[in-house]
Amino acid sequence: MAAKAQVKIGFEVSFKEPQAHYAEVQMNISGLTKDYVDVKMPVWTPGSYLVREFEKSVEEFKATAAGKAVKVEKVRKNTWRIFSAKAAKIQINYRVYAFEISVRTPFIDESHAFLSPTGIFMHPDGMIKSPSTVKIIPFNTWSKVSTGLTPVAGEQFTYEATDFDILYDSPIEVGNQDIFEFTAAGVRHEVAMYGGGNYDKDKLKVDMAKIVEKETAVYGENPNKYYVFIVHNFLKGGGGLEHLNSTTLGATRNAYNTAEGYKGFLSLVAHEYHHLWNVKRLRPVALGPFDYDNENYTTNLWVAEGFTSYYENKYLHRAGFTDVNEFLKDLISGVGTVLNTPGAKYQSAASSSYDAWIIGYRPNENSKNNSISYYNKGEVIGILMDLEIINATKGAKSLDDVMKAMYLQCKTLKRGYTDAEFKAMVEKISGISFTNFWTKYVNGVDDVEYAKYFGYAGVDVSTENATPGKPVTGATGQLTNEGLMITSTVRNSAAWISGLNVNDVVLTLDDTTLSDALSTVRLKSPMISLDAIPLVGKKNIGDVLKLKVRRDGLEKEISLTLKENPNVRLKATVNENATPVQKAVLKKWTGV
């Protein structure tokens, strides 16, 4: 332990060829007395549950001791062994190629560098709890660095991390980003905008602060003194990734002045900021301390992500950005997504969470038929659970109380929660058993009893067919020079039953060429549903549609017996004649 305590680790990151998307990393380690040292790069990044093999982007890895090159051997896919022969100091140099635009991967070009730390930095094996420093040397046309890491006093663009969990959880933006600040809940917040856009800084300061205040109110405390929003504005952007005291957001640069675009951005802010508590501190027991070499399995992402999707709607409503009708519309839309996803009948929320590593981030043409997103199902579970708790306690308690209690429990015990512990807290707060609820909605695939739960709050839900009276094929495709190449078919649809396959190219419909069938259609995208072709729309439920397709170079005929659309459209409205009890539940539920 004494030897480990004397080890010092420091990084310098520079950019000789940003236009070619490279970072130059120098890692200095002193205080080691072993014959060799292994350094490792994470294979995934917390919050994004997929092994991404960041080590694949490392080049020119070499090491020196006392100014002389030493032997380096790669002993695992993400591990380099440096034969340092008990040298007191070693210097490691390597380059990282960074050219994938996302909130979870490094990206570098001549305009900026986004350093997603798990794809840039390495740690000595067995020393994940060691402190380190990071010095950023910006390219000569860049002048700013934004990060949640703690600055080292008196040293420009130099930061420290108490351990590698902190370093790996602290993204770094380097360039000429537009920076503005606001204070909310007693916390200073920095917003670093890259990519330009039509955002209004003064408006964002006020509106983002409202969200921060509403979220902090649920938990009773804000765990940070400083927080950073790194926002990447692109032609079309989206997505976010949470960190301990920062987040990276993807946004569409010129959508801030539209109602839909601005609401979408605030929803993203609300979602990622809520992760400060839910998943970063109030977390499943499997998610920390992290194993950066392998998958970290949990059955509780439906809480970590699904509940956060639910809460983003609650926070927008509580902050005054949506009224009751829009709040209900947003929630019932989430219910509809689950109802209209065939895979919801085949995969549970718990299974979806566990299989995130193999399905969630690797969808294929059949994923919607055999799986459900833990975001979508978890959001619906959150809605139902919240209403069940409020109803059971006659408006005295809600899911807010569960989340706050679990946050404080994790803080006190200094570890994550188990599924059984989360269930026990729900039952403690509500005063009723949730065993049947867990069986049906968490571990099972029962149909969602949305009318029952919304009814607790005096909200009526009407249901109608998504396309009443119109037949559907259940096939979607992409237009090519040959025809319409099928990209997906819906389980139990006409296309599914007839054996129309993904990658089949539709040449004719009822002996009409595809070009003729589409002659009156103005296409916005090459991706279209077979149902969007006018010839199909003129048919009735039960009619037969004859297709000529090319499969593997051979032509064949397929007949589809058209079916009714299985999808439904939901609408939620407040019942003006609701009982006093229902009105009390609605008031508690909406939180305003």
N, C-alpha and C positions, 0 to 999 in steps of 0.2 A: 504493500500500500504506500509505503514511503517513497518507493521508486516511482510509482505512478504519479504521486503528488508533485514530483519535481519535473515531470514532463511538460514541455511547452510546445504548443502547436499554433502555427500562424500561416495564414494564406495571403497571397497577393494575386489579384486578378487584374489583368490588363488586356488590351485589345489592339493587336498589331494589324489584323486584317478583319475588321468588323464587316466590311462589304462581302467577305467570303464566309461570314457567319461563324467566326472562331473566337473563343476566349482562351487566353494564355493563363494557366494556373500554376503558381509556384506554392508549394507546401513545404514549410520548414518545421522539422521536429527535432527537439533537443531534449536531453535527459534520459535517453534510452540506453540500456547497457546489454541488450540482447544480441545474439549472433545475427538475427534477422528480425524484420518487422513486416507484418502484413498490413496493407492499407486496402480499404474496401469502399466501394461506391454502392449506395442503395439501389435496389432494382425496382422500387416503386416509391410513390410519394403519398404520405398520409392524406386522406380525404378523397383520393382517386384510386379505387380498388381494382387495380390491374397491374400485373408485373410488366413494366415497360422496358426493362433492360437498358437503363441509362448508360451502362458501361459500353454499349455498342458505339457510342459517339466519342469515345476517348481515343486520342491518337498520340504518338510520339512520347509515350510514357518512359521516363528515364530518371535515374537518381544518382546523386554524387555525395561523397563523404570526404571531408578534408580536401575539397577541390578536385577529387578524382572520381571518375565514373565507377559505380559498383554494379555488380550483377543484379539483374531484375528478372524474375520469372513469374509468369502468370499461373496461379495454382487453382483458381476457380474462375468462373465466368466474370465475376465482379471483384476479384481479389488479386492484387499484385504483391509478390514477396520480394523484399529488398534485402539482400545479403549485406548488411551494414557492418558486420564483424565488430560489434560492440562500439561502433563509432558514437561519440557523444552527440554529434549533430549530423543530420542528413537533410539534403534538399531534394525535393521531388518536383519534377516539371512535367506537365502534360498539357495537351490542347483538347478542347471540347468543341465539337461541331454542333451548332445550335440553330436549327432552321425548321422548327415545328411550332406553328402558331397555336397556342392554347394557354389556358391559365395554369397548367400543370407541367409544362415543359419549357426549357430554356429557349430563347429566341434572340438572335443577334443579327443586326444589319447596320448599314451606315448611319441610320437615324437614332438607334437606341440599342440597349442591351437589357433583356429581361432575364435575370438569373434566378431560375427556380432551383433552390439549393441542392435538392437531392440529385439533380442532374449535372451539378457542377463540382461539388465538394466530396472529399473522401475522409474517412476516419481510420485511425489505427485500430486494428482488431482488438476487441476487449476493452476499448477505452472510450466507449460512447459517452460516458459521463465526464470526460475531460473537457476543460474550457479551451477556447480557441479565440483567435483574433482574425479579422478579415480586413485587408486594406484593398480598396478599390482604386485603380488608376484609370480614370475615364479616358476614352479616346480624345484626341486633341481638339475635337469640335464639340465635345460634350462638357457640361459644367455642373450637373446635378446628380445626386444620389438620394433615392427614397427607400427606406427600409424600416422595419420595426426593431431591428437590432439596436443595442445600446451603443451610442458613440463613445469612443475613447477620447477623453479630454485632451485637448491640445494637438490632436492628430487628425488632419483633414481626411475625410472619407475612410476613416478607420473605425471598426466596430468590434465589439466583443460579445461572445456567447458563453454562458456558464456551462453549457454542455452541447453535444451534437444534436440532441432532440430540439433544442432551441434554435441552433443554426439551421437545421433542416426544415424548420417551421417558419423561416423568415425570408421571404422572397425579397429580391433587390432589383430596383429599377434604376438604370443608369442612362443618362442622356440629357435632354433639354425639356423635360416634362413641365407642364404648366401646373404649378403647385399653389393650392390655397388651403386655408385652415378654418376650423370652427371648433368651438368648445361646447360639449353637451355632457350631461350627467357628471360634470366635474372632470371630464377627460378631454385632453387636447387631441383633435383629429386632423390628420393631414390627408388631403386628397391630391394625388399625383396623376394628372391627365396626360396621357400620351396619344398622339394621333389627331389632335384637333377635334373640332365638332362645334355644333351650335348650342352648346350648354350655356346656361346662365349661372355663373358662379354664385352670385348673391342669392338666387332662388334655391340652389342646391344646398348652400350652407344652412338655410332655414329649414328646408324640408328633410334633409338628412339628419339634422339635429332632432327633429320631432320623432323620427323613427328610433334614434338612439335612446331618447328619453323614455319612450313607451316600452322599449325592450328592457331597459334597466329597471323599470318599475316592477316588472314581473318578478325579477330575481332579487330585488332589494339592494343590489350592489353591482358595481361595474368593476371587473377584475383588473382593469388596466389604468395606467396613468397617461398612456400615449397609444394612439392607434393610427394605422396607415391604410388608406384605400389606394391601391394601385389600379388605375383604370386604363385599359387598352381600348381605344376607339378605332374601329375599323369600318370599312364600307358596310359590311354586315358582321356583327359580332354578338356574342352571347356567352353565358356561362360564368361560373365563379368558383373559386377555391378558398376555403377558410384556413386561417392560421391563428395562432395564439393571440397576437395583437396586431394583425393585419389581414388583408384579403386582396386577392387579385380578381378583377372583374373584366369581363369582355362586354363591350357595348357597341351599338351602331352610332357612328359619329354624328349623323344628321337626323337622328330620330328624337332628340331631346325636346323639340318644339311641337311634337305631335302628342295627343292625349295618350294614345296607345304606347308610343315609345317611351314617354316620360314615366308612365305608370310601370312599364316593364323594367325600367332602370331602378326605380324606387323599390319594386318588388325584389329585385336582385340584391339591392343594398340590405333590405330587411332580412332576406334569407341568409346571406352570408354573415351579417352581423349577429344574428341569432345563434350562429355556430360558436360564438365566443363562449356561450354556456353549453348549449346542446351539441355535444360531440367533442369539443375541445376540453371541457372540464366535467360536465355531466356526460359521461361517456360509457359505452359498453366496456366491460372488463378486458376484453380481448384487444382493445385499441389503446394500448399503452401499458407498460413500456413497449415500444414497437420493435418488431423483428424486421429489420430492413433488408434481410436476405430472402425472405419468403413471404407467402401470403399470410395475412392475419385474419382469421375467420371469425365472424360473429353473426348471430341470427337477429341482431337488433338494429340494422340500418333503417328499418321502417320507422324506428323512433328517431334516430339521428338525422335522417334526411327527410323522411315522410312527414314527421311532425313539424319539421322546420318549414316544409312547403306549406303546411296548414297555417303555421304561425305567420308566415309572410303576409297572408291575406288578413289575418287578425290585426297585425300591426298597421297595415295600410288603412284599415277601417278605423282603428282607434286613433290614428294620427290625423284622421279627417280627410284622407285622400279618396275614400269611397263611402257611399251612403249604404244604408241597410240593403237596399235592393241589389246594388252592385256586389256587395259582400256575399249575399246569398247566391247571386248568379255565378260568382267565381267558385264558390264551394260546390254548388250543384254541378258545375262543369267538371270539377274533379271527380265527382261521383260518376258522372256519365262516362268519363274516360275509362274508368275501371269496368263499368257495366259493358262497354262496347269493345273491350279487349278480350278476345277469346281465351288467351292464356291465363286470365284471372281465374278461370275454372279449373286450371291444371297446376298452378304453382301458388303456394302460400306466401304471405309476407315474410315469414321467417326463412323459408327456403330461398326466396328471392334475395334476401340479405346475404345468406350464406354463399349463394352461388354468384354473387356479384363479380367475383374474380374470373369466372369462366363464361358468364352469360351477359351480365349487366353492361360491360364495356366492350363486348364482342358480339353484338347482335347479328343475326343472319336473316335470311329471307323467311324463316319459320318462327322467329322469336316471338312475334305477336300472337302466334297460335299456341305456344306452349309455356309462356312466361309472362310475368307482370312486373313492372318496375316497382321497387320498394319505395320510390318517391311517390308514385301514384297511389298504391295501395296503402302506404303509411299515412298519406294525407287523409284518406277516407277513414282509416282507423282512428286518426286523431279527432276528426269531426265527430264520429260516433261516440268515442270515449268521452270527449268533452261534454257532449249532450247527456250521456248516461250519468256522469258524475254530477252535473248541475241538477238534473232531474231528481236523482236519488237524495241529494242534500237540500232539495227545495230552494236552490239558488244560493246556498251558503258557500259552496266550494265549486271549483272548476279544475280543468286540466292545468291551469296556471299553478295551482297549489301543489299538484304532483310534481311539476317540473322544478319548482323552487325547492321543494323538500328533497328531491333527488340530487339536485345541484349541491345543496348543503351537506347531504349525506356523503357524496363523493369527495367533497372538500374535507370533511371531517375524517373519513376513513382513508383518504389519500390513495384511492383506487377507484376503478370503474365499477359499474353495477352489473349484476347478472340479470337475466330475464326474470327469474323468480323474484328477485328483489324489486324489480320495477313493478311487477304484477302486485306484489305485497303492498307496495306504497299506494298504488291505485285503489286497492281494497281498503286500506287504512283511511285514506282521504274520503272515499265515497261511502264507506260503511256497508258496502254490499260485496257479494262474491262476483268476481270477473272470470271465473273458471270457464263458464260456458262461452263467454265473449272471446276468450283466448282460443278456445277450441274452434270456434266458428271463423273468426276473422284473422287471428294471428298465425295459428298453426293449420288452419283449415281453409277451404275455398268455397265456403257457403256464399250464397247470393246476399248482397248487401241489403239490409232492411231499412233503406233510406227513408221511406215514408214514416215508419215508426219513430225513428230518432228525430227527424225534423219536426214531427208532430209534437214532440215534447215541448218545443218552443213555439207552438202554434203556427208552424210554417207548413203550408200545403204544397205538395209536390205533384205536378201533373206529368203524365208520361204519354208520349205519342211516338209513332213510328218515325224514324228519321227522314224517310222518303215515302210517305203514305201512298199506297197504290202503285208505286213504281217498282219494277223488277231490278234486281242487281245480279251481277255476275260474280263479284268477289275477287276480281283480278285487277291488278295494276301493272302498268308497264312503262317502258321508255321507248320513244320513237327512234328508230334507226333508219338508215338508207334502205334496209330490207323490208321493214315493217315495224310492228309493235312488239318489242321483246318483253316478255312477261317477267316481272321482278318480284311479285308476291301474289299469293292466293290466300284467301281467308278460310280457316277451318270450317268445314261443313257447308261451304258455299257451293254454288253451281259449278264454279271453276274447279274447286277442290274435288267434288264428287265425280266430275267428268274426267278427271285426270289431266287437266291442263297444267303443264309444268312450268316452273320457273326456268327461264332461258328459252322456252318455246318462242318462236317468232310468228306472230299472227300476220298472215298474208291477205286473207279475205274473210269477210263476214257475210254469210248468206250469198255467196258468189259475188259480192261487191268488193272491189279492191279497197285497201285501206285508204289510199289517197282520195278515192271518190267518196268514201264514207266520212272523211274528215274535211271535205271541200268547203263546207259551210261553217267550220269551226275556227275561231281565232285562238290559237294556242299561246298561252303565256309561258309554258314550260314544256320540255319534251317528256316530262313525267306526267302521265295521265291515267285515269281509271278507264277500264274498258267500258264502264257504264256511261262515260261522258260522250261516247260516240252517238250521234243522233239516231242512227239506225237501231241501236240497242234501246234507247229511250222510248222509241215508238212501240216497243213490244209490251206485252202484258205478262203478269206473273203466270208461270206455267207454260209459256211459249218456249219453243226450242230455237236456239241460236246455233247455226252451223258455222264452224270455223275451219279454215284451212291453215295449218301451221307448218313451219319447218323446224324439225328437231334433229340436231346432229347431222344436218345436211340432207335429211330425208323429209319429204312432205307427207303429212297425214291429215285426216279429217277428224274433228272432235265435235260432238254435239253437247250443248249446254242447255239443260232445262232450267229456265230462269226462276229464281226464288224471290220471296219477299225479303226485304232488308231486315236483318236481325238487329240492327242498331236502333237505339231509342234516343229521343230528345227529351230532356227534362227541363222543367220550369218550376222555380220555387217562388211562392208568394206568401206574404204574411196574411194570416186569417184575421180579418177585422173583428171577428166574433170570438177571438181566442179567450180562454178562461184566464182569470187572474194568475193562476199557477203557471200557465203557459207564458203569459206576458213576463212573469218574473224570470223564467228560464231564458227567454229571449233577451231580456235586459242584461242578465249575467253573461250570456253567451257573447253578445256583441261587445260588451265591455265599455259601452258609452252611454 
